[in-house]
Structures are given as structure tokens and as C-alpha cells.
Amino acid sequence: MRQESGGGGGGRAVNGGPRLRDAGDKATPSGGEASSEEPHLPHGPLWSGHRTFLSIYRDDDGKLFAHRDSSFNCNTGDDNGIAWLWMVVWCNCFIIMGLSLQGFSLQSLATRHGLDYFDTGSLFSATKATAIVGSLLSHSLMSVIYPSHMMVFGVVLKALAVAALGALHWLPVNETVFMALGATVKSIGGVGLSLYFTATYSLLFYKHQSSYIVPLILSEVAVGIGGLLGPILGFELIEVWMYPLPYFAVGGCMLLGILIAVALPLDSCVPLEKTLKLSTCSAVAFLADARVLVDLVTLALGGITMAHFDTTLIAHLTSVNVSDPHADYSFAVVFGAYAIGAIIFGVVTAKFVAQPIQ
């Protein structure tokens, strides 16, 4: 990726696929349009062997951000500062901690209100379904606000949703009311989750264009650590007081991450994204890439597995007389393995990053 000012356009990627832009790449003529002799290349991965939905938001020149005519002095990427990374690590940890809490505690609360396993599964599905909506909205939102602001907005939505889940403890026992409010809260949390992660990866890959591996590993390890600690600390906090305490604690800690953002010059750190229309052909070519399809299917299967754990693992362990603490630890093991997997992925990526997949 690289920054360009005014009407200048970017050069095309070569060697069979798009790549991260170097500052010395040749710009197109001042007219603002690329040369007709240059081949049209579909969207591709940001780096070999791994994709995110962020790839969809790149234009045909491989840019994600463009300068904005304003008095703000935006950095050109490859920022050496780590302040944003600390916020990402902090928020990733507590956001996933809030999700892992729900696996063992929200289900018991739903059962108390008369919900069966299908209804409880529908509650968990609300987060995933609305995360799709949030992902689709994020690109439009980043055309009118800074990604850094959208990141903070996503954290606020998710923190409020987590705290609201704890407040459901005081609802009168009523299946319909609990289902309606629970689905609403989970939906808000799903939108906040997708807005946060869309903006997070936009920021990380913009600010660490040539050295993304370490920031990516740290952010994903934070996810695993948060999921590991969530069930264990959640159970202990419930024992200290009652059901809402871990939700209030996690939501409050999540909001503390915003203090890092407030201390930073948000507008001067990250430029505003320029909204560019993605042609149908480019979108189809990107989504039809076999490597992208493998990534999408793998991610979908992982989501299905976690959704299955959320709604069935506790019920199964209870049926074989496993005590509550041990049931909580089962969720911790799953997320702990995720953190280990993130480290392994980082080591493998660091070893083979110089060998792009053609």
C-alpha cells in the first residue's frame, strides 16, 4: 500500500498478483487514469497464504487508503509507534473474553428463563448474523469517518452489549421477553464486533505495511488469552457475587482501552479511506479464487465448530456429571489452543513469507 496525493493513480502489481505498495512505485500520468497498456488484475491477497475480508476493500491499484485534503498530517504507513497495537491487544483480549464468558454462563441463564437448546442457539446465532451486516456496513462507514473512530465506536457497542447481557440477570422470568431482549443485545454486540475488527485490521495493515507479522501474532494471541481467561475468571467472579459481575467487569475493562485512543491524535494518525466502486468483474474474480474459497470455507467451519461448542458442550459435560469449574476449563482449553495456533501460524508465516504462492 502507499499513499498518493491529488489526482495521481497507482501502478499495477506485477508477477501474477497484487502486492503491498512500495513508496518508490511508479505513478500513472497526471491525468489520474492508469495506462491502457497495463493489464487489469483482480483483487488478491494482501500477503501469501493468508487473506482477510480487508482484501475486498482494496481498489485495483492495490491501495486501501488515500490522502484527504485537510489540515491533518497523516502518516504514510509503516509507523513505528506501538500505541495502537497496545489498544488492539487490550481490546482483543477483553472482547473475546466477553464472548467466551457466554458459553458457560448465558446458557444457564437462558435455561432458567425457559429457553430450550434451539432458542439458545438462536441467541448465539444473532451475533454471527449481525456481524455480517456490520461487515458490509463498515466499508461505507469508513468513507465518512476515520477507521480509528470506527474502531472506538465498535468497542463501545461491544462493551455496552456485554454489560447489558449481565443486566439480563434481573429480568423477570419470561421466555418471550428474555428472548427478545437477549437477541437485541446480541445483535448490537455482533455489529460492534464486526465494526471493531474491520477497523482494527485496516489500522494494523496500514500502519505496519512491511512488518505485519508481529502485530498480527500479538493481536491473535491476545484473542486466545482472552478466551482462555474468560471462563476461568468468569466462574470465580460469579462465585464472588453473582452472574452479572464478570460481564460488568469485562465490559468496563474493554472501555478502558479507549483511554489509549483518546491519548492519541486520531485524525492525524490514520487517513480517511477513499470510497471507490468495486466492479462486478473484479469482485467475482476475487471471490472465485480457489485460495480465497479455501480460506472462506476454513473460516466458516471454524465458526460452525465454535457455535457448536457454545450450545452443546456444557450440556454434554453436565450429562456426564462434570462439575462447573471443569466445564469452564473446557472452554479455556479451546481458546488456549487458539493462542498456540496463532504463534505457530506466525512462525510458519515468518519462515515462508518470502516465498509467495503463485
C-alpha positions in Angstrom: 0.0 0.0 0.0 1.1 3.5 -0.5 -0.3 7.0 -0.2 -0.9 9.2 -3.1 -2.0 12.8 -3.2 -4.2 14.8 -5.5 -5.3 13.0 -8.7 -2.3 10.7 -9.0 -3.0 7.0 -9.6 -1.0 4.0 -8.6 0.9 1.5 -10.7 -0.2 -2.1 -11.1 1.1 -5.1 -9.3 3.2 -7.5 -11.2 4.5 -11.1 -11.0 1.0 -12.5 -11.2 -0.8 -10.8 -8.3 -1.2 -7.7 -6.3 1.3 -6.8 -3.6 1.9 -4.3 -0.9 2.8 -1.0 -2.5 6.3 0.4 -2.1 7.0 4.1 -1.8 9.1 4.1 -5.0 6.4 2.6 -7.2 5.9 4.5 -10.4 2.8 6.6 -10.5 0.5 6.9 -13.5 0.2 10.0 -15.7 -1.1 13.2 -14.0 -4.5 12.7 -15.8 -5.4 10.3 -12.9 -6.1 7.2 -15.1 -4.0 4.2 -15.5 -2.3 3.4 -18.8 -4.5 1.2 -21.1 -1.4 -1.0 -21.7 -1.3 -2.2 -18.2 -3.2 -5.4 -17.5 -6.3 -5.4 -15.3 -5.7 -7.6 -12.3 -8.4 -8.8 -9.9 -8.2 -8.4 -6.2 -5.8 -10.7 -4.5 -4.3 -11.5 -1.1 -2.5 -8.9 1.0 0.2 -11.5 1.6 0.9 -15.0 0.5 -1.0 -17.8 2.2 -3.5 -15.7 4.2 -6.4 -13.4 3.5 -8.9 -11.3 5.3 -12.1 -9.6 4.2 -9.9 -6.5 4.1 -8.7 -7.6 0.7 -12.1 -6.9 -0.8 -11.7 -3.2 0.1 -8.6 -2.7 -2.0 -9.0 -0.9 -5.3 -7.5 -2.2 -8.5 -4.3 -0.3 -7.8 -3.7 -2.1 -4.5 -4.4 0.9 -2.3 -6.6 0.9 0.8 -6.3 4.5 1.9 -6.0 7.8 0.0 -5.0 11.2 1.3 -7.7 13.6 2.3 -7.5 17.3 1.5 -7.4 18.6 5.0 -5.1 20.2 7.5 -4.3 16.9 9.2 -0.9 15.5 8.6 -1.4 11.8 8.0 1.4 9.3 8.3 2.4 7.4 5.2 2.2 3.9 6.8 4.9 1.7 8.4 4.5 3.7 11.6 7.0 2.5 14.2 4.6 3.6 17.1 3.1 0.8 19.1 0.4 2.7 20.9 -2.4 1.5 18.6 -1.0 -2.0 18.9 -1.4 -1.9 22.7 -5.0 -0.8 22.3 -5.6 -3.7 19.8 -4.1 -6.3 22.1 -6.1 -4.9 25.1 -9.4 -4.8 23.3 -8.9 -8.1 21.5 -8.3 -9.8 24.8 -11.4 -8.5 26.6 -13.7 -8.7 23.6 -13.1 -12.4 23.2 -13.2 -12.8 27.0 -16.7 -11.4 26.8 -17.6 -14.0 24.1 -16.1 -16.9 26.0 -18.0 -16.0 29.1 -21.2 -16.6 27.4 -20.5 -20.2 26.6 -20.9 -21.5 30.1 -23.0 -18.7 31.8 -25.5 -17.3 29.3 -26.8 -20.8 28.5 -27.6 -21.5 32.2 -29.4 -18.1 32.4 -31.4 -18.9 29.3 -32.4 -22.3 30.7 -33.7 -20.5 33.8 -35.9 -18.4 31.7 -37.4 -21.4 29.9 -35.4 -21.4 26.6 -34.5 -24.7 25.0 -31.3 -25.5 23.2 -32.7 -24.4 19.8 -33.7 -21.0 21.3 -30.3 -20.6 23.0 -28.6 -21.5 19.7 -30.7 -18.8 18.0 -29.4 -16.2 20.5 -25.8 -17.1 19.7 -26.6 -17.0 16.0 -27.8 -13.4 16.3 -24.2 -12.3 17.0 -22.9 -14.1 13.9 -25.7 -12.9 11.6 -25.5 -9.3 12.6 -21.7 -9.4 12.3 -22.3 -10.0 8.6 -24.4 -6.8 8.4 -21.7 -4.9 10.3 -19.0 -6.1 7.9 -21.0 -4.9 4.9 -21.6 -1.5 6.6 -18.0 -1.0 7.7 -16.8 0.0 4.2 -19.4 2.7 3.8 -18.8 4.0 7.3 -15.1 4.3 6.7 -15.8 6.5 3.8 -17.3 9.2 6.1 -15.4 8.7 9.4 -11.9 7.7 10.2 -11.2 4.0 10.7 -9.7 4.8 14.1 -13.0 6.4 15.1 -15.0 3.4 13.8 -12.7 1.1 15.9 -13.6 3.0 19.0 -17.3 3.0 18.1 -17.2 -0.8 17.7 -15.5 -1.2 21.1 -18.2 1.0 22.7 -21.0 -1.0 21.1 -19.5 -4.3 22.1 -18.7 -3.2 25.7 -22.3 -2.0 26.2 -23.7 -5.2 24.8 -21.6 -7.3 27.1 -22.7 -5.2 30.2 -26.3 -5.5 29.0 -26.0 -9.3 28.9 -25.1 -9.2 32.6 -28.1 -7.0 33.3 -30.4 -9.7 31.9 -30.0 -11.4 35.2 -32.6 -9.1 36.8 -35.3 -9.7 34.2 -38.4 -11.4 35.5 -38.7 -15.0 34.4 -40.4 -14.6 31.0 -39.3 -16.6 28.0 -40.5 -14.2 25.3 -39.1 -11.0 27.0 -35.8 -12.7 27.6 -35.6 -14.0 24.0 -36.4 -10.6 22.5 -34.0 -8.6 24.7 -31.3 -11.2 24.5 -31.4 -11.3 20.7 -31.4 -7.5 20.5 -28.3 -7.2 22.8 -26.5 -10.0 21.0 -27.3 -8.3 17.6 -25.8 -5.0 18.8 -22.8 -6.9 20.0 -22.4 -8.5 16.6 -22.4 -5.2 14.8 -19.9 -3.8 17.2 -17.7 -6.8 16.9 -17.5 -6.6 13.1 -17.0 -2.8 13.0 -14.2 -3.2 15.5 -12.3 -6.0 13.7 -12.8 -4.4 10.3 -11.3 -1.1 11.5 -8.6 -2.9 13.6 -7.2 -4.8 10.6 -7.4 -1.7 8.4 -5.3 0.1 11.0 -2.8 -2.6 11.6 -2.1 -3.3 7.9 -1.9 0.4 7.1 0.5 1.3 10.0 2.6 -1.9 9.6 2.7 -2.4 5.9 6.2 -4.1 5.7 6.2 -5.8 9.1 2.7 -7.1 9.7 3.7 -10.5 11.2 4.5 -9.4 14.8 1.4 -7.1 15.1 -0.8 -9.9 13.7 0.6 -12.5 16.0 0.2 -10.3 19.1 -3.4 -9.4 18.2 -4.3 -13.1 17.6 -2.5 -14.3 20.7 -4.5 -11.7 22.7 -7.6 -13.3 21.3 -6.5 -16.7 22.6 -5.5 -15.4 26.0 -8.8 -13.6 26.4 -10.7 -16.7 25.6 -8.6 -18.7 27.9 -9.1 -16.5 30.9 -12.7 -15.6 30.3 -14.4 -18.8 31.5 -12.0 -19.3 34.4 -12.2 -15.7 35.8 -15.9 -15.6 34.9 -16.7 -18.5 37.1 -14.6 -17.1 40.0 -16.3 -13.7 39.8 -19.7 -15.3 39.8 -18.8 -17.1 42.9 -17.7 -13.8 44.5 -21.0 -12.1 43.8 -23.5 -13.2 41.1 -24.0 -13.7 37.4 -23.6 -10.1 36.2 -20.3 -9.3 37.8 -18.0 -10.8 35.1 -20.0 -9.1 32.4 -19.7 -5.7 34.1 -16.0 -6.2 34.7 -15.2 -7.3 31.2 -17.3 -4.5 29.7 -15.6 -1.9 31.9 -12.1 -3.2 31.1 -13.0 -3.1 27.4 -13.9 0.6 27.6 -10.6 1.3 29.4 -8.9 0.6 26.1 -10.4 3.7 24.7 -8.2 5.8 27.0 -5.3 4.8 24.8 -7.2 6.1 21.8 -8.1 9.3 23.5 -4.5 9.9 24.3 -3.5 9.6 20.6 -4.0 12.2 17.8 -6.6 10.0 16.0 -7.2 12.3 13.0 -3.5 12.9 12.4 -2.5 9.2 12.6 -4.7 7.5 10.0 -6.0 9.0 6.8 -9.6 8.8 5.8 -10.5 5.9 3.4 -11.5 6.9 -0.1 -14.6 5.1 -1.3 -14.0 3.5 -4.7 -16.6 1.5 -6.6 -15.6 -2.1 -7.0 -16.5 -3.5 -10.4 -18.6 -6.7 -10.5 -15.9 -8.5 -12.5 -13.2 -7.7 -10.0 -15.4 -8.8 -7.1 -16.3 -12.1 -8.8 -12.7 -12.7 -9.8 -11.6 -12.2 -6.2 -14.2 -14.4 -4.7 -13.7 -17.1 -7.3 -10.0 -17.5 -6.5 -9.6 -21.1 -5.2 -7.3 -19.9 -2.4 -9.8 -17.4 -1.2 -12.5 -20.0 -1.3 -10.4 -22.4 0.8 -9.9 -19.6 3.3 -13.6 -18.8 3.5 -14.6 -22.4 3.9 -12.0 -22.9 6.6 -13.2 -19.8 8.5 -16.8 -20.9 8.1 -16.0 -24.4 9.5 -14.2 -22.8 12.4 -17.2 -20.7 13.2 -19.5 -23.7 13.0 -17.3 -25.6 15.4 -17.3 -22.7 18.0 -21.1 -22.3 17.6 -21.5 -26.0 18.3 -19.4 -25.7 21.4 -21.3 -22.7 22.6 -24.6 -24.5 22.7 -23.8 -28.2 23.3 -20.5 -28.6 25.2 -21.9 -27.5 28.6 -25.0 -29.7 28.2 -22.8 -32.7 27.3 -20.4 -32.2 30.1 -23.3 -31.8 32.6 -24.9 -35.0 31.4 -21.7 -36.9 32.3 -21.6 -35.3 35.8 -18.7 -32.9 35.1 -18.5 -30.1 37.7 -18.9 -26.5 36.8 -15.3 -25.5 37.2 -14.2 -28.3 34.9 -16.8 -27.4 32.3 -15.4 -23.9 32.3 -11.9 -25.1 31.8 -13.0 -27.0 28.7 -13.8 -23.6 27.0 -10.4 -22.3 28.3 -8.6 -25.2 26.7 -10.2 -24.4 23.3 -9.1 -20.8 23.3 -5.7 -21.6 24.8 -5.1 -23.9 21.8 -6.1 -20.9 19.6 -3.3 -18.8 21.1 -0.8 -21.6 20.5 -2.1 -21.9 16.9 -1.6 -18.2 16.4 2.0 -18.5 17.4 2.6 -21.5 15.2 1.0 -19.6 12.3 3.3 -16.6 12.9 6.4 -18.8 12.9 5.4 -20.6 9.7 4.4 -17.3 8.0 7.7 -15.7 9.0 9.6 -18.6 7.5 7.8 -18.7 4.2 6.7 -15.1 3.8 9.5 -14.5 1.2 8.1 -17.3 -0.9 4.7 -16.0 -2.3 2.3 -18.5 -3.6 1.7 -18.1 -7.3 
